[in-house]
Amino acid sequence: MRKIATLAAAFLALLSVYPATRLSCQALHVPYQTFTLPNGLQVLLHEDHSVPLVSVNLWYHVGSSDEKPGRTGFAHLFEHIMFMGSQHVPTGEFDRLLEAAGGDNNGSTTEDRTNYYEDAPSNALPLPLWLDSDRLGFLLPEITAEKVDLQRGVVQNERRQSYENRPYGLAEENILQRLYPPDHPYHWPVIGSMADLSAATLEDVRGFFRTYYTPNNATLAIAGDITPRAARELVERYFADIPRGPTVARPTPPAVQLGADVYATLEDRVQVPRVYDAWHTVKGFADGDATLDVLANVLASGRSSRLYKRLVYELQIATDVVAFQDGGRIDGKFELWATARPGHDLTELERVIDEEVRKVAQAGPTSREVERAQNSFEAQFLSRMERVGGFGGKADQLNFYNYFVGTPDYFEKDLDRYRKVTAAEVQQAARRYLVDAHRVVLSVVPQGKPELGVKQ
């Protein structure tokens, strides 16, 4: 969902071809001020007068991992309900008022948080602050059975389109169900299950709001063409009178490990089979997280990556290959998938995947491969620094770092994690987290053709 600037995108493309030149070690300090209202709302302010724009970015510290078995999908459902009107802003007026002022907005939900942003001309800053404060302080009376039923239907239709009726759409849900036990917060997808969404009552939804949509469970970041003093006065005007909510208890679940490799086959309405491999790794920002990102880049990022060259270019048995480290607040996983060319089965693909992963574990990547990955990550950092708003802009990043590492000013330290990764560390990560660990192997095959799946 991040928008990459045109020049930065072009630069990333060049890096995949010419990886040997390191980028300059540009400092990534983002100055900010912070204060906390008596009701617990933490506020982050960053001045950037390069353009007359401002971004208001509000993170609620609630995601699908805060749900319980049998009550899944609430966090994402609330993302929709938040746009259905509050006490002083009727349905549809939120978007209309922002658009009339020259602004835009969006929201998103993950396992660990829900965020909303409004980007607008800097002279319109009072508007998004008032809009956000009204739905934080005055949404509850407007949560009606009719609105819940309407958005329940919207979300269920979204699930049909993105999961049930989309090729390979149920793969990730199947992986999560096998990686994590039923009571683990990462066992279910963010969108929830159809049954749980259907069973949600009006009081269930209102109770979720009372618990998690409170000032003391949120952080507000404002970045752009502002003066901190004026911005603070506006925040105090609109948010200070909203009462504090209950303290949210978040017990940490025990670490999860697979006791054996898990093989599964899912017959789906697809034309060609695809294999998914998934391993438990480390949570976001833990030791090894950045190294696993680099490993994923070496294996499957761009045409010069190892798996792309073997599977797609040389052997021509796959059409694509993807790998990524997904470090969350509670746990992390490394995922890799490849789609077979017609006429090939997944056992062929899995054999080559195993070979290439073992090569990295035995001999490590080259320094050139590591450098290319580091350049790619650095270019992504620099592209995010060009924007104050939207998903991944500086306001969003301040909130991101504040929530996950406890300090908003983590830009330079985050980039240093990647700059310091060595080929030996990538080799060790491949051995420890992939070769020497158990995994989930999911074969998604056309209906009626289970023989195309990975054979144990």
C-alpha positions in Angstrom: 0.0 0.0 0.0 3.0 2.2 0.1 3.5 4.7 -2.7 7.0 4.7 -4.0 8.3 7.9 -5.7 9.0 7.5 -9.4 12.7 8.2 -9.1 13.1 5.9 -6.1 11.3 3.1 -8.0 13.6 3.6 -11.0 16.6 3.5 -8.7 15.5 0.3 -7.1 15.2 -1.3 -10.6 18.8 -0.2 -11.3 20.0 -1.7 -8.1 18.8 -5.1 -9.1 21.0 -4.9 -12.2 24.0 -3.0 -10.7 24.2 -4.1 -7.1 27.9 -3.5 -6.3 27.9 0.2 -5.4 26.9 1.0 -1.9 24.6 3.9 -1.2 26.0 6.8 0.8 25.4 6.4 4.5 22.9 9.2 4.7 21.7 10.1 8.2 18.0 9.4 8.7 17.2 11.5 11.8 13.6 12.7 12.0 13.3 15.3 14.8 10.1 15.2 16.7 8.4 16.4 19.9 6.1 14.3 22.0 3.6 14.9 24.9 0.9 12.9 26.5 -2.6 14.2 27.4 -4.0 13.5 30.9 -6.3 10.9 29.3 -3.3 8.9 28.0 -3.3 9.9 24.4 0.4 10.1 23.3 1.1 12.7 20.6 4.1 12.9 18.2 4.9 16.0 16.2 7.3 16.4 13.3 7.9 19.6 11.4 8.6 19.4 7.6 8.0 22.7 5.8 9.1 21.4 2.4 5.5 21.4 1.1 2.3 23.0 2.6 0.8 19.6 3.6 0.1 17.9 6.8 -0.6 14.3 7.7 -2.6 13.2 10.8 -1.9 9.6 11.5 -3.7 7.9 14.4 -2.7 4.4 15.5 -5.0 2.3 17.8 -3.1 -0.4 19.5 -5.5 -3.1 18.5 -5.4 -5.7 15.8 -6.7 -9.2 15.1 -4.2 -10.6 17.7 -6.3 -9.0 20.4 -9.3 -11.0 19.4 -10.4 -14.4 20.9 -11.3 -17.7 19.2 -14.9 -17.5 18.2 -14.8 -13.7 18.1 -12.5 -13.0 15.2 -12.7 -10.2 12.6 -13.7 -7.4 15.0 -10.6 -5.3 14.5 -11.0 -5.2 10.7 -14.8 -4.8 11.0 -14.2 -1.7 13.2 -12.0 -0.2 10.5 -15.1 -0.1 8.4 -17.4 1.1 11.1 -15.2 4.0 11.8 -16.1 5.5 8.4 -19.9 5.1 9.0 -20.4 8.4 10.8 -20.1 9.7 14.4 -22.4 11.8 16.5 -21.5 15.1 14.8 -20.4 13.7 11.4 -23.1 11.9 9.6 -22.4 8.9 7.4 -20.5 10.0 4.2 -19.5 13.4 5.6 -16.1 12.3 6.8 -14.9 11.8 3.2 -16.8 14.6 1.7 -15.4 17.2 4.2 -11.9 16.1 3.6 -12.2 16.0 -0.1 -13.7 19.5 -0.1 -10.6 20.7 1.8 -8.3 19.0 -0.7 -7.4 16.0 1.4 -7.7 12.3 1.4 -7.7 9.5 3.9 -7.5 5.7 4.5 -7.2 3.0 7.1 -5.7 -0.4 7.5 -5.7 -3.3 10.0 -3.0 -5.9 10.8 -2.5 -8.5 13.4 -1.1 -5.9 15.7 -2.6 -2.5 15.1 -5.2 -0.4 13.3 -4.3 2.9 11.7 -6.0 5.8 10.1 -4.5 8.8 8.3 -5.7 12.0 6.8 -3.5 14.0 4.5 -4.6 17.6 3.9 -3.3 21.1 3.2 -1.6 22.4 6.3 -4.1 25.3 6.7 -6.8 22.6 7.1 -5.2 20.9 10.0 -8.1 21.6 12.4 -10.5 19.6 10.2 -8.9 16.1 10.4 -8.2 16.5 14.1 -11.8 17.3 14.7 -13.0 14.4 12.6 -10.7 12.0 14.3 -11.7 13.2 17.8 -15.4 13.0 17.0 -15.2 9.3 16.0 -13.0 8.5 19.0 -15.2 10.4 21.5 -18.6 10.2 20.0 -18.8 7.1 17.8 -20.4 4.7 20.4 -23.9 6.2 20.4 -23.9 5.9 16.6 -23.0 2.2 16.5 -26.4 0.7 15.6 -27.5 -2.8 14.6 -28.2 -1.5 11.1 -24.6 -0.2 10.7 -23.1 -3.3 12.1 -25.2 -5.5 9.8 -24.3 -3.3 6.8 -20.6 -3.4 7.4 -20.7 -7.1 8.4 -22.1 -7.8 4.9 -19.4 -5.6 3.3 -16.6 -7.4 5.2 -18.1 -10.8 4.4 -18.2 -9.9 0.7 -14.6 -8.7 0.9 -13.7 -12.0 2.4 -15.4 -13.8 -0.5 -13.6 -11.8 -3.0 -10.2 -11.9 -1.4 -10.3 -15.4 0.1 -12.9 -17.9 -1.0 -13.3 -16.7 -4.6 -9.7 -15.6 -5.3 -7.2 -18.1 -6.7 -4.8 -19.2 -3.8 -6.9 -16.9 -1.5 -7.2 -19.5 1.3 -3.5 -20.4 1.3 -2.4 -17.9 4.0 -5.3 -18.9 6.3 -4.3 -22.5 6.0 -0.7 -21.8 6.8 -1.6 -19.8 9.9 -3.8 -22.6 11.1 -0.9 -25.1 10.9 1.8 -22.8 12.2 -0.1 -21.7 15.3 -2.4 -23.6 17.7 -6.1 -22.6 17.8 -5.7 -20.4 20.9 -2.7 -18.4 19.6 -3.4 -14.8 18.5 -1.9 -15.4 15.1 -3.9 -18.5 14.3 -6.6 -16.7 12.4 -6.5 -14.1 9.5 -7.1 -10.4 10.1 -10.4 -10.5 8.3 -11.7 -13.2 10.6 -14.0 -16.1 9.8 -17.4 -16.0 8.2 -19.0 -17.8 11.2 -17.5 -15.4 13.7 -18.6 -12.3 11.7 -22.1 -13.7 11.4 -22.3 -14.4 15.2 -21.1 -10.9 16.3 -23.8 -9.1 18.2 -24.3 -5.4 18.6 -23.1 -5.6 22.2 -20.0 -7.5 21.2 -19.1 -4.7 18.8 -19.8 -2.0 21.3 -17.7 -3.8 23.9 -14.8 -4.0 21.6 -14.9 -0.3 21.0 -15.1 0.5 24.7 -12.1 -1.6 25.4 -9.7 -0.7 22.6 -10.8 2.6 21.0 -9.7 4.8 23.9 -7.2 7.7 24.1 -4.8 5.6 26.3 -4.7 2.9 23.7 -3.8 5.2 20.8 -1.0 7.3 19.5 -1.5 10.4 17.3 1.3 11.5 15.0 1.2 14.8 13.1 3.8 15.5 10.5 4.3 18.2 7.9 4.0 21.9 7.6 3.1 22.6 11.3 4.4 24.5 14.3 4.4 22.3 17.3 2.9 24.9 19.6 -0.1 25.5 17.4 -0.5 21.7 16.7 -0.5 21.0 20.4 -3.2 23.6 21.1 -5.4 22.0 18.5 -4.9 18.5 19.9 -5.7 19.7 23.4 -8.8 21.5 22.1 -10.2 18.4 20.3 -8.9 15.4 22.3 -8.4 16.5 25.9 -12.0 16.0 27.1 -12.3 12.5 25.8 -12.2 10.2 28.9 -9.6 7.6 29.5 -10.6 4.0 28.9 -9.6 0.7 30.7 -6.0 -0.5 30.7 -5.6 -3.2 28.1 -4.0 -6.4 29.3 -1.9 -8.2 26.7 -0.4 -11.4 28.1 2.4 -12.8 26.0 1.6 -16.2 24.6 4.4 -18.9 25.0 6.8 -19.4 22.1 5.5 -21.8 19.4 7.6 -24.3 17.6 6.6 -27.1 15.2 7.4 -30.6 16.4 7.7 -32.0 12.9 7.3 -30.9 9.3 3.6 -30.4 8.4 2.5 -31.3 4.8 -1.0 -30.3 3.6 -2.8 -30.1 0.2 -5.5 -27.7 -0.6 -7.6 -28.2 -3.7 -8.6 -24.9 -5.1 -10.1 -23.3 -8.3 -6.7 -22.7 -9.8 -5.2 -23.5 -13.1 -1.6 -24.3 -12.0 -0.3 -25.5 -8.6 1.7 -23.4 -6.1 3.8 -24.5 -3.2 4.1 -22.5 0.1 6.8 -23.1 2.7 6.5 -21.4 6.1 8.8 -21.5 9.1 8.7 -20.0 12.6 11.4 -17.3 13.0 11.6 -14.2 15.2 9.3 -11.3 15.9 9.9 -7.9 14.4 13.1 -6.0 15.4 14.4 -9.0 17.3 17.9 -10.3 16.7 17.9 -12.0 13.3 14.8 -10.2 11.9 16.8 -7.9 9.5 19.1 -10.8 8.6 16.1 -12.9 7.5 14.9 -10.0 5.4 18.3 -10.0 3.6 18.0 -13.8 3.2 14.6 -13.4 1.6 16.1 -10.8 -0.8 19.0 -13.1 -1.7 16.6 -16.0 -2.4 13.8 -14.4 -4.3 14.0 -10.7 -4.9 14.5 -9.8 -8.5 15.7 -11.7 -11.5 19.2 -12.0 -10.2 18.0 -13.8 -7.0 18.9 -17.4 -6.6 15.5 -19.0 -6.8 14.3 -16.9 -9.7 17.4 -17.8 -11.7 17.0 -21.5 -11.0 13.2 -21.9 -11.1 12.1 -19.4 -13.6 15.1 -18.6 -15.9 17.3 -21.8 -16.0 14.9 -24.7 -15.4 11.8 -22.9 -16.5 9.6 -24.9 -14.2 8.0 -21.9 -12.3 6.5 -18.6 -13.3 7.3 -16.7 -10.2 8.8 -17.0 -6.7 8.4 -14.9 -3.6 10.1 -14.9 -0.2 9.7 -12.7 2.9 10.3 -12.4 6.6 7.2 -11.4 8.4 8.1 -10.2 11.9 5.1 -9.3 14.1 4.8 -8.0 17.6 4.3 -11.5 19.1 6.0 -13.8 16.6 7.5 -14.0 13.2 7.5 -16.3 10.2 9.5 -16.8 7.0 7.4 -17.6 4.0 8.4 -18.7 0.5 6.2 -19.6 -2.4 6.5 -20.5 -6.1 4.0 -21.2 -8.8 4.6 -24.1 -11.2 4.6 -23.8 -15.0 1.9 -25.9 -16.7 3.2 -29.5 -17.0 5.2 -29.4 -13.8 4.3 -30.6 -10.3 5.3 -29.1 -7.0 7.7 -31.9 -6.0 10.0 -30.6 -8.7 9.8 -27.0 -7.4 10.3 -28.1 -3.8 13.4 -30.1 -4.6 15.0 -27.0 -6.2 13.9 -24.8 -3.3 15.5 -27.2 -0.8 18.7 -27.3 -2.9 19.0 -23.5 -3.0 18.2 -22.9 0.6 20.8 -25.5 1.6 23.4 -23.9 -0.6 23.0 -20.6 1.3 23.1 -22.5 4.6 26.3 -24.4 3.6 28.3 -21.7 1.8 26.5 -18.4 2.5 25.6 -15.7 0.0 28.2 -13.7 -1.8 29.2 -10.2 -0.6 27.7 -8.9 -3.8 24.3 -10.5 -3.0 24.3 -9.0 0.5 25.3 -5.6 -0.8 22.5 -5.7 -3.4 20.0 -6.5 -0.7 21.3 -3.7 1.6 21.1 -1.2 -1.2 17.5 -2.2 -1.9 16.5 -1.7 1.7 18.3 1.6 2.0 16.6 2.9 -1.2 13.2 1.9 0.4 14.1 3.9 3.5 15.0 6.9 1.5 11.8 6.8 -0.5 9.7 6.8 2.6 11.6 9.9 3.9 10.3 11.8 0.9 6.7 11.8 2.1 5.1 12.9 5.3 1.7 11.2 4.7 0.0 8.1 3.5 0.9 4.6 4.5 4.6 4.4 5.2 5.2 8.2 5.2 7.0 9.8 8.1 3.9 10.3 10.3 3.1 6.6 9.9 6.7 5.6 10.5 6.9 7.6 13.7 3.9 5.7 14.9 5.3 2.4 13.7 8.6 2.7 15.5 6.9 4.1 18.6 4.6 1.1 18.9 7.0 -1.7 18.0 10.3 -0.5 19.5 9.2 2.1 22.1 10.8 5.2 20.5 9.7 7.2 17.4 13.2 8.2 16.4 14.4 4.8 15.2 14.9 5.5 11.5 18.7 5.5 11.6 18.9 2.5 14.0 16.5 0.6 11.8 18.6 1.1 8.7 21.7 0.2 10.6 20.2 -3.2 11.3 20.5 -3.9 7.5 23.8 -2.1 7.0 25.4 -4.4 9.6 24.2 -7.7 8.2 27.1 -9.9 7.1 27.2 -12.9 4.7 28.1 -15.1 7.6 25.0 -14.1 9.5 22.8 -14.8 6.5 24.3 -18.2 6.2 23.7 -18.9 9.9 20.1 -17.7 9.6 19.4 -20.0 6.7 20.7 -22.9 8.6 19.1 -22.1 12.0 15.7 -21.0 10.9 15.1 -22.9 7.6 17.3 -26.0 7.2 17.5 -27.1 10.8 13.9 -26.2 11.6 10.5 -27.7 10.9 8.2 -26.1 8.4 4.7 -26.1 7.0 4.6 -27.2 3.3 1.2 -26.3 1.7 0.4 -27.5 -1.8 -2.4 -25.6 -3.5 -3.5 -27.6 -6.5 -6.3 -27.6 -9.1 -9.4 -29.4 -8.0 -9.2 -33.1 -8.5 -5.4 -33.1 -9.0 -3.9 -33.8 -5.6 -1.1 -35.8 -7.3 0.4 -32.4 -8.3 1.2 -31.6 -4.7 4.5 -32.1 -2.9 5.2 -35.7 -2.1 6.8 -36.4 1.2 
